[in-house]
């Protein structure tokens, strides 16, 4: 008779595994998950968002790719969003200087295999980040962006599509939904 045992890793064990790994690893409360590679379209959408936002950020604003991990302070979770924006001083965890604790905007680009998590568990965890002002969930299947914005009393969600504009309030900037998806025209 054999018994199955769930493996539980400390955050330090996760960081050691991540350092030796050839793939991205996310950490969810003691469990380590390997992240699969993305498609050309996924990468192009992320790059276009960084291009559209990055050059318009105020001094001290930085855009990060999915190579930079966000540690969610109120939880025991570290993930790699597709795009993270930090305006001001970057905060990181004492035991993990490569992490970000204080993004103001997180962008997730969905895929058939991640959409449920992006709109479910991961979204709820992101909302616990005190510095976070907005989350954009960019659909892989067409010009549709779900904008989730922090309000004085909770969060507001709305869907934007072709012909509409995304507005970020902190810092104040606007981009066209169509400008994001135009990168897919020749793919």
C-alpha positions as CSV (number, residue, x, y, z in Angstrom):
1,X,0.0,0.0,0.0
2,X,1.4,3.4,-0.9
3,X,0.3,6.8,0.2
4,X,0.6,10.0,-1.9
5,X,2.3,13.0,-0.3
6,X,1.9,16.5,-1.4
7,X,5.2,18.3,-1.6
8,X,5.4,21.7,0.1
9,X,8.3,24.1,-0.7
10,X,9.4,27.1,1.2
11,X,9.8,30.4,-0.6
12,X,13.6,30.0,-0.3
13,X,13.4,26.6,-1.9
14,X,11.3,28.1,-4.7
15,X,13.9,30.8,-5.3
16,X,16.7,28.1,-5.5
17,X,14.7,26.1,-8.0
18,X,13.9,29.2,-10.0
19,X,17.6,30.1,-10.2
20,X,18.4,26.7,-11.6
21,X,15.4,26.3,-13.9
22,X,15.4,26.8,-17.6
23,X,11.6,27.7,-17.5
24,X,9.7,30.2,-15.4
25,X,8.3,28.9,-12.2
26,X,5.4,30.4,-10.2
27,X,4.9,29.9,-6.5
28,X,1.5,29.3,-5.0
29,X,1.5,28.8,-1.3
30,X,4.1,26.1,-1.2
31,X,3.5,24.6,-4.6
32,X,5.7,25.3,-7.6
33,X,4.3,25.4,-11.1
34,X,6.2,25.5,-14.4
35,X,5.0,28.0,-16.9
36,X,4.7,27.1,-20.5
37,X,5.9,29.3,-23.3
38,X,3.6,31.7,-25.1
39,X,2.6,32.1,-28.8
40,X,3.9,34.7,-31.2
41,X,0.6,36.6,-30.9
42,X,0.8,36.6,-27.1
43,X,4.4,37.9,-27.2
44,X,3.5,40.5,-29.8
45,X,0.5,41.8,-27.7
46,X,2.6,42.1,-24.6
47,X,5.4,43.9,-26.5
48,X,2.9,46.3,-28.1
49,X,1.4,47.2,-24.7
50,X,4.8,47.9,-23.3
51,X,5.6,50.0,-26.3
52,X,2.4,52.0,-26.0
53,X,2.7,52.5,-22.3
54,X,6.4,52.6,-21.7
55,X,7.2,55.7,-23.6
56,X,4.4,57.6,-22.0
57,X,5.1,56.9,-18.4
58,X,6.2,59.8,-16.2
59,X,9.8,60.1,-14.9
60,X,10.4,57.2,-12.5
61,X,7.8,55.0,-14.3
62,X,8.9,51.6,-15.5
63,X,7.4,48.9,-17.6
64,X,8.4,45.3,-17.0
65,X,8.0,42.2,-19.1
66,X,6.9,38.7,-17.9
67,X,10.5,38.1,-17.0
68,X,10.0,40.0,-13.7
69,X,8.0,38.4,-10.9
70,X,5.4,40.1,-8.7
71,X,5.3,38.8,-5.2
72,X,1.8,39.3,-3.7
73,X,2.5,40.6,-0.2
74,X,-0.8,39.5,1.5
75,X,-0.3,36.0,0.2
76,X,2.3,33.4,-0.2
77,X,2.3,33.7,-4.0
78,X,4.8,34.9,-6.7
79,X,3.7,35.1,-10.3
80,X,5.0,36.5,-13.6
81,X,2.3,38.9,-15.1
82,X,2.7,39.6,-18.8
83,X,3.3,43.3,-18.1
84,X,3.8,45.2,-14.9
85,X,4.1,48.9,-14.4
86,X,5.6,50.6,-11.4
87,X,5.7,54.4,-10.9
88,X,8.0,55.5,-8.2
89,X,10.4,53.6,-6.1
90,X,10.4,49.8,-6.7
91,X,9.7,47.8,-3.6
92,X,10.9,44.2,-3.3
93,X,10.8,41.5,-0.6
94,X,13.7,41.3,1.8
95,X,14.6,37.8,0.7
96,X,13.9,38.3,-3.0
97,X,15.4,41.5,-4.4
98,X,14.4,40.5,-8.0
99,X,10.7,40.7,-7.1
100,X,8.3,43.6,-7.3
101,X,5.8,44.2,-4.5
102,X,4.2,47.4,-5.6
103,X,2.9,47.4,-9.2
104,X,0.4,50.1,-10.1
105,X,-0.8,48.3,-13.2
106,X,-0.8,44.6,-14.1
107,X,-1.6,43.3,-17.6
108,X,-2.5,39.7,-18.3
109,X,-2.9,38.4,-21.8
110,X,-5.2,35.4,-21.9
111,X,-4.6,32.1,-23.7
112,X,-7.0,29.2,-23.9
113,X,-5.1,27.5,-21.0
114,X,-4.8,30.5,-18.7
115,X,-8.0,32.5,-19.2
116,X,-9.9,30.9,-16.4
117,X,-7.0,31.6,-13.9
118,X,-6.4,35.1,-15.2
119,X,-10.1,36.0,-14.7
120,X,-10.4,33.9,-11.5
121,X,-7.9,33.1,-8.7
122,X,-5.1,35.2,-10.1
123,X,-7.4,38.3,-10.5
124,X,-8.6,37.9,-6.9
125,X,-5.0,37.7,-5.6
126,X,-3.9,40.7,-7.6
127,X,-6.7,42.8,-6.0
128,X,-5.0,42.3,-2.6
129,X,-1.9,44.3,-3.7
130,X,-2.3,47.7,-2.0
131,X,-0.4,49.7,-4.7
132,X,-2.4,48.2,-7.6
133,X,-4.7,50.7,-9.3
134,X,-5.7,48.7,-12.3
135,X,-5.6,45.3,-14.0
136,X,-6.1,44.8,-17.7
137,X,-7.0,41.4,-19.0
138,X,-6.3,41.4,-22.7
139,X,-8.2,38.8,-24.7
140,X,-6.2,36.5,-27.0
141,X,-9.3,35.9,-29.2
142,X,-9.9,39.5,-30.4
143,X,-10.1,43.2,-29.5
144,X,-11.5,42.9,-26.0
145,X,-9.9,44.2,-22.8
146,X,-11.4,43.8,-19.4
147,X,-10.4,46.8,-17.2
148,X,-10.6,46.3,-13.5
149,X,-10.0,49.5,-11.6
150,X,-9.7,50.2,-7.9
151,X,-12.4,52.6,-6.7
152,X,-12.8,54.2,-3.2
153,X,-15.1,51.3,-2.3
154,X,-13.9,48.2,-4.0
155,X,-13.2,47.4,-7.7
156,X,-15.1,48.3,-10.9
157,X,-14.9,46.1,-14.0
158,X,-15.8,47.0,-17.6
159,X,-15.3,45.6,-21.0
160,X,-13.7,47.6,-23.8
161,X,-13.6,46.7,-27.5
162,X,-12.7,47.9,-30.9
163,X,-13.0,51.7,-31.3
164,X,-12.7,52.3,-27.5
165,X,-9.9,53.7,-25.4
166,X,-8.2,52.4,-22.3
167,X,-7.5,55.2,-19.7
168,X,-5.2,54.7,-16.8
169,X,-5.6,57.3,-14.1
170,X,-2.4,56.9,-12.2
171,X,-0.4,58.0,-14.2
172,X,-2.9,59.6,-16.5
173,X,-2.6,58.2,-20.0
174,X,-4.9,56.8,-22.7
175,X,-4.3,54.2,-25.5
176,X,-6.6,52.8,-28.2
177,X,-7.7,49.2,-27.9
178,X,-7.3,48.9,-31.7
179,X,-3.6,50.1,-31.4
180,X,-2.9,47.1,-29.2
181,X,-4.4,44.6,-31.6
182,X,-3.0,46.2,-34.8
183,X,0.2,44.2,-34.1
184,X,-1.7,41.0,-35.0
185,X,-2.6,42.2,-38.5
186,X,0.3,40.6,-40.3
187,X,0.6,37.5,-38.2
